[in-house]
Amino acid sequence: MSLSMVIAAFVGALSWSFSEYAIHRWLGHDKHLLKNPFGVEHTAHHGKGDYFAPWWKKAGAALALTALVWFPATMLAGLAVGGSWIAGFIAFYLVYEVMHRLEHVHEGIGAYGRWARRHHYFHHFHDPSKNHGVTSPIWDWVFGTYVPAPQIRVPKKLAMRWLCDPETGDVWPHLAPYYELRLPKRRRSLAA
């Protein structure tokens, strides 16, 4: 593998990182563009919390995108370098898919995993106009949409399975510094 192929794969991964941000921010949250297939699925994801588009829709989108960029990438850079760019792009897309799923179904492994969850959940539960990057905050910094995540207030009805002790219904003690449950207004006044 040549250095140019390695660089092309890295640029492909960086290109996906930007695409992830752009798709999420504009196709997923711009009120003028929401009726696109991604926007429809993304709105369902925000509303249900544990909803993800079916795998076959994601695979179809990845195949369509690969078909769309294959010809220009290989014509501009040649088969080896263009193919390496595509491989980096698709590989980092797969990293994004796995990471996004884990952010919703697992409490997080390591400092980066825990940070990524809070960054993403700030977007879900505090301000959907911020923190659009799922795998990285790079483009949020570039476009001024990055906000450090404080303690995340999760609506009780959208609480992730890993967040709460099933016996008590409370946030696990080791997660309490980072997350709290937001009860419906009626239940909050009764609890006070």
N, C-alpha and C positions, 0 to 999 in steps of 0.2 A: 504494500500500500504506500503510495507516494505522499509526500508532505502536502501537496495540493489537494489530494483526496481527503486527508485528515482535516485540513482547514475547511474544505467544502462541507464536510459532515458537521463540523462545529458551527459554521455559518448557517447550515440547515437547521440545527437545533436552536440557534438564536432566532432564526426566522420563525420557527414554530412559536417560540416564546412571545414574539411580537404578535403573531397571529392569534394566539391564545388571548392576549390582552385585548386586541382589536375586536375579535369576534364577541368576546364576553361583554366588553364595554358598549360597543355600538350595536351589534346585532341582538344582544341580550338585554340591553337596558335603554336604548334610545327609543323614546315613545313613537317616533316616526317610522322606525324600522322593525318594530316588534312582531309584525305578522309574518316574518320569515320562518322557515321550519325550525331553526335554532332558537329563535325568540319564543316560539310557542312551547317548545320543550323546556327551555330555561325558566319560563314563567311557572310551569308546573313544578319544576325542581325547587324553586323558591317557595312556592305555596305549600308543598307537601314535605319538604325537608329531606326525606329519604327516597324520593323519586329520582330515578335516572332514566334517561332515554334508553330504549331497548338496544342491546348490543348490535343488532342487525342494522339499525339506523346509523349508529356510529361507524360500523364497518363500511356501510354504503357511502357515507360521507367521506371517509378516508380514501376509499377506492376512487371516488369521483374526483377528489382533490389531486390524488396521485396522477390520474389520467390527465387532468387539466394542466398540471405543471411539468409532466414528463417531457413533452415535446419541446417547450421553450428551454427547459433546463439543459437537456442534452444537446439541443442545437446551439445554444450559447456557449456551453462549457465543455461539450464532448460527453461521450457516454460514461467514462470513468468518473470524471469530476462532477458532472451533472447528476449522475446516479448517486454519487456520494452525498451531494447536497440533499437529494430526495430522501436518501436513507437516514440522514441526520434529522431531517424535518419529521419524517414518519416515526422514527424511534423516539424523539422527544414528545411527539403527540401521544404515543403509547405511555410514556412516563407520566404525562399529564393525566391521562385517563385513570391509571392505577392510583396515582397520588390523590386525585380528586375523590375517587371512591373511598380510599382509606381515610381521608379527612372526615368523611361522614360516618364511617362504620367502625373506626378504631380511635382510641384516645390519643395516639401519637407515640412514635418511637424516636427518642433522641430530641435534642434541643431544636433542631430544624423542623422535625415533624410536629412538635408541639407548637412552635412559632407559626408554622404554615396553617395549622388548624385555627388558631386564634385570628390570624390575618384574614382567613377566608370567612370565619364566622362573624367578624366585624362587618364584612360585606353583607352577609345574609341577614343578620339580626339588628344591626345598628344603622348602617348607611349604604344602600346598594349603589350609590354613585361613587363609592370609594373602594379601594383594594380589589381591583379586577384581576390582578395576577394571581393564579392559583399555585404555580410552581415557583414563582419568583416575584419580588417587588420591583424589579428593575424598571419596567415600563410604567408602573404607578409612580415611581420617583420622577421619571422623564416627563410624564404628562401631568404631574401635580395631583395625583389622586391617591397617594399613599397616606395612610393614617395609622400610627402605632395603635395596636389593639389594647384597650384597657381590659378590665374584667368584662367578660362577655355575658350579657343578660339574654338568656335563651327562653323563648316562650315555652311554657310547660307543654303545650300541645305539639311542639316541634322538637322536644328534647330527644337527643340522640340516645340510642340504647346504651352506649358505653358510658354516658354521663352520670346516670343516676343509679343508686343502690335500689334494686328491685323490691327489697323488703320495706324500706322506709320511703322511697320515692324522692329522697333528697340527693343532691349532688354528692358524689363520693368525696370524703374529706380531703384526699390528696388533690382533687381538682377544684375544690371550693375557692382557693385564691384566684383562680382564673375564670371560673364560670359561676353564674347563679341562675336560678330559675325565675322567670318573670311570670307571675300568676295572673290570671284574668282579673280585671279591676274589681269585680264583685268578690272574688275570693281574697283579694288583697285586703279589702276593707274588713272582712270577717276575721282575717288572721291578725289584724292590728289590735 
